[in-house]
Amino acid sequence: MSQEANKIKIAVTQGKQRFFALHPELLLEVDAISEQDAVAAGSGLDELRELAKYRAISGFAKRAGKDSLLMLMELGSDSKEEFDQLVAAQNIHIKKSIGM
């Protein structure tokens, strides 16, 4: 994994933590998913809860008219400059992956 990709991953992870700190009611809904729910879905509990987290984030971002990845990168950044650097790194990574 490139250094830029690692920085993006760290920011997204921190953004998720900050998102749920700002919206604990959404995390309560995720935590309410039981082992029984996971069995009924044919999935593991951790996997089902992680999917529910991404759905909560995605739904919130959509209602706010934002891209969920950019929202998490913004939340995971400590400054506007850091966020701008992450966006630039993401754009470079995308261009490299499509051969530009």
N, C-alpha and C positions, 0 to 999 in steps of 0.2 A: 504494500500500500504506500502510495506517495505521501510525502510530508503534508501536502495540501489536502489530500483526501483524509488524512488522519486528523488534521485540524477541523475539517468540516464535521467529521464523525464526533469528535469531542464536543464541538459547539452544539450539534443536534442533541446529543445526550444531555448536555447541560440545559438546553432549551426545553427538553421534555420535563426535566426535573422542575424547572422554573414554571413551566406551564401548569403542571399539576399543583404546585405550591400556590399559584394564583387561582386555580379552579379545583379546590379540594372536593367539591361535590361530584365532579366527574370522576375523580379517583375513587370515591366511595362507591360509585356505580360499578367501576371495574372490579374493585375488591369484593363486591357482592356476588360476583360470579363464583359459583361453587364447583366442587369436584363433580357433583352430579350433573351440572350444566356441561362440563367438559366431556364427560362420558357420553351424554346425550348428543353432543356435537361430534363425537368421534375424535376428540382432540385431547391434548394434555392441558392441565389447568394453567400452567405458565404461558403456554402458547396461546390459549384462548384469551387470557387476560392481556397479553401483549397486543394481540389483534384488536381487542376492545379499546386499548389505549390509543392505537393509531386511528381507529374509527372516531373516537372522541375528538382527537386533535384535528383530523380531517374535516369533521362536521363543523367544528368551531371555526376553522379557517375559512371554510366555504361560506358560512353565514357572515363572516367578517369581510368577505371578498378578497381574501388573501390566498397565496400559495402556501400550503402547509410546510413545505421544506424551508422556504424563505422565512416564514414566521418562526420556526424553531431555530433557525440560524440567527435570526435577529434576537430572540429571547436568550440564546446561548452566548451572545456576544456581550462583552463588557463595555464596548464603545461603538460609536458610529463608524469609526475608522476600522475597527476590527471586523465589523459586519461587512463593510465595503471590500475589505481584503478577502473575506470568505466568499463573497459573491464573485469577485474576480477569479479566485482560485477555482470555483465551481465552473465558471464559464470556460476557463482554460482546460479543465478536466473533460468537459463535454466536447469541446472542439477536438481534443486529442483522440477521444474515443470514437469520433466519427470521421477521423482522418483529415482534419483541417489543420 
